[in-house]
Amino acid sequence: MGKTGWLGRGVASLNSMKQGLLSIWRALTWPWRRFPKTVGGLTGLVAVLCLIVVGSNAYILLSTSGEATSDAADVPPAEIAIVPGALVNANGHMSGMLADRVKEAYILWRDGKVKKILVSGDHGTWAYDEPDTMRKALVRDGVAPEDIFEDHAGFDTWATMVRARQIFNVKNAVVVTQGFHMPRALFLAESAGIHVTGLLADQHHWGYQGEKSSIREVFARVKAIWDTTVDTPAMAGKRIPIQTSDGRESWGPAPPPGTPPAGSPDSSSAAAHLDAAAKRFGDA
């Protein structure tokens, strides 16, 4: 085949490719050409939402940079350690993340970095009790009962910090939580009026759970900006100042008979779990 023939076939191939690309382009841009105002409005809305997400995350991450450490020895002394709640499994065992938070809070108390511990979490029903589960683990480890305060209405991080300031009169604290959660926790504590530093509870690599939590945190930071902007109210209650109160004043009543393990009943299975937790802390 001559040179002219090869050139002809090459041009035809290029034309065919061009037509194919044009067809794809027309298909992709058809909504814009058919419904320009609707699609343009949706595009603008998506752009605004992206800016809100990016801006919220940048503001929180930059405003709290360098305020946390992974070494309890580097934590400055404070009135109290605040432990935000996390999952208690159906069998009554603390999730790995929650157990690590409790362990680090115990170390702060043991080493004299804090005098008291506030465990805050979800206790919306008898069947599920995060603060009581944490408190029992700390008591079994040897923390003085009067030094442990319970907040049964810490339904999210903002509620935990607002109630720490308003109900328990916390002014100076160490927040104990995982790295993905720490910037938001510090930001919300400071917004609630608490002078705060952080101790990271990252003794383990969380794998898929950690990745999922990090993605969730991107959107949770947007909510944090909203909560602090509109001052979302937290549940009110009797004031129990940590400076003058016995922590046991904040403990709830004993759970009713038949409470499932996640509700922190006084059962042999729960006691066995707490014994195991105490042994783990003792080996630290």
N, C-alpha and C positions, 0 to 999 in steps of 0.2 A: 504494500500500500504506500502511495506517495506521501510526500510531506503535506501536501494540501489536504489529503484525506484525513490524516491524523489531526490536523488543526481543526478541520470541520467537525470531527467527532468530539474534540475537546470543547469547542464552543457550544455544541449542542448539550454536552453534559453540564457545563456551567449554567446554561439557560434553564435546564431542567432543575438544577439545584436552586437557582434563584426563584423559580416558580414555587418550588416546595417551601422555601423559607417565607415567601410572601403569603402563601396559604396559611402557614402556621401563625404568622403575624396577624393576619386578618382574623383568625379564629380567637387569638388571645385578646385582641383589641375590640372584638365585636361588642361586648357589653358597653364599653366607653362610647362607641359610635352609635349604638342603639339607644342607650339610656344615659346620655352624658351627665345630666344633672344629678341623677340618683347615684351613679357610680362615683362621680366627682365628690359628692357629699360624703359617701362612705369612705372613700380614700382619705379625705381630710380628717374624718373622725378617727380612723385607724392611726393616722399620723399623730393626732393630738394624744390619743391613748398611749402610744409608744413613747412620746415625749414625757408624759406624766410618769410612766413606769421607770424610764431611764433617769429622769430628774429626781424622783423620790429615792431611788436606790443610791444615786450618786451623793445626794445630800446627807443621807444617814451614814453611809460608809465613810465619807470624808469627815463628817463632824465627830465621829467616834473613833477615829483611827488612833491606835496606840494606847488605848485606855484599858486594855486587858492583857493578862499574862497567863502562861500555862504553868507557872511555878508558884506554889503557895508561899514560898519564902520571899517572893518579890512583892507580895500583896501588902499594901500599907494597912495598918490597923484601922478597924472600923467598928461601929456599934454592933452591926449584925450582918449575917449572910442571908441573902434572899435567894431561895431556890424555887424557880418557877416550875410548875407541874409539867408532867409528860405522861405518856401512856402507862397505865397499870393493866396488865393482862388479865384475862378472864379468870385465870387460876390464882390471882392475887399477887403474882410476882411483878415486881417493878420491871419495866422495859430496861434494856441496856442503857439507854440514854439517861433515864431517870435515876437508875442505880449509880451511874457515874457522877451525876450532879450531887446526889446525897453523899457519896463517898468524899468528894472534894469539900463539901460543906463541913463534914465531920473533921477533916484534916485542919481546916481553918480554925475550928473551935478547939481542937486538941492542941494546936500550936499557939493558941492565945491570940490569933489574929482578929478574932471576933469573940464577943462575949455571949452572943445569942444567935439563934437561927430562926428564920421565918420560912416555913414551908407553905407554899401557896399553890392551890390548884383547884381542879373541878371536883365538887361534891354536890352536884345538883340533885342527886337521888341517893337513897340508902344503898343502892346496888353498886355504886361506884364512888370511891373515896381516895383521891390522890394525896391530900395532906396527911390524913391519918396513917396511910401506908408509909409515907416518908417518916413521919414522927416516930412510929414504932421501930423502924430500923435504926434511927438515931439513938433512941432510948436503949435499945438492946446493945448498942455499941458502947454505951457508957456516957452519953451526953446527959447532963443533968436535966430532968424533966422540966424544971422551972425555967430553963434557958431556951426551950423550944416553943415557938409561937406558931399557931395554925391559922391560916386564912382559908376558909371553906368556900369563898366566892371569887377566887382567882381564875375566872373562866377564860381569860386570855391575858397576854402580857401587860396590856395597858391597864386592865382591872387590877392585876397584881401590884403594879407600881403605884397607882392612884390610891389603892386601899392601904398599901404600906405607909404612904405618907399621911393619909387622912385618918385612918383607923388606928394604926400602930405608932404614929408619930416618928417614923423613921426619917432621919436626916442625913445619915452617913452610912453607906452600905457597900458590900461586895456582892455583885450578882454572880451566881454560879450557873453556867449553862454551856452548851456547845458553841463552837466557833461560828457555825452558820447562823445561829440565833443571837449571838452576842451583840453585834452592832445595833440591832433593833431594841434589844433589852436595855442596853445602855442609853440609847436615845430616849426611850420612853421613861426610864427612871429619871433622867435629867429633866425631861419635860414635866414630870410630876413634882419636881422640886427636891429631888434627892441627890446629894453629892455621892457619886458612885464610881467604883472601879469594877473590873471584871476578872474572874478566875475561870479559865477555860476547862471544861470537863470533857476532854477529847482523849481518853485513854485508849480508845479503840478506833479502828477504821470502820465506818458504817456502811460502806458498799452502796448497794442500790438504795437502801433506806436513807443514807446520807445524801445521795444525789437527789432523791425525791424531795427531801426536806429542804435542800438548797434551792430547788426550783420553786417550791411553795413559798419560800422566804422572799423571793423576788416580789411577789404580789402582796405578801404580808407587810412589806415595808411601805407600800402604797397606802394600805389601811392604817398604818402607824401615823403617816402624815395626816390622814383624814381625822383620826382620833384626837391628835394633839391640836389640830386646827379648830375643830368644832367642840373640843373638850367633851368627848363622849362620856356620859356619867357612868360611874361604877356603882355597884350596890352599896347602899349606906349601912351603917351598923353602929353598935356600941363602941366607943373609943376604948382601946386597950393600949396605952402608951408603954412601949417596951422599957422605957427608963424607970418606971415605977411599978410595973405589973409583974406578976408571976405568969410565966407562959401558959400554965395550965388553965388559966382563966379563959384562954381562947380555944381550948379543946372542946369539941362537940360532945354531946351525950353518947353513951354506948349505943352501938347499933342494935336494932331489934333482932330477935331470934329469926333464924332463916336467912340472914344477910349473906349473899354470895361472896366468894373469896375477894372479888374486885372491890367489894364494899368494906374491906378491912375488918372482918369479924374477928372475935377472939377465939379462933379455932386452932386445932392442933396443926392443920396444914399451914395456916398463916404463921404460927409460932415456929414451925420448922423452917419456913422461908427466912424468917427474921434471924434465926440462929445461924443459917447459912450466910446471911448478909453480914452478921457480926463477925463471923470467922474471916470473911473476905476482907473486911475493914481491918481486922487485927493483923492480917498478913501484909497490909500495905506498908 
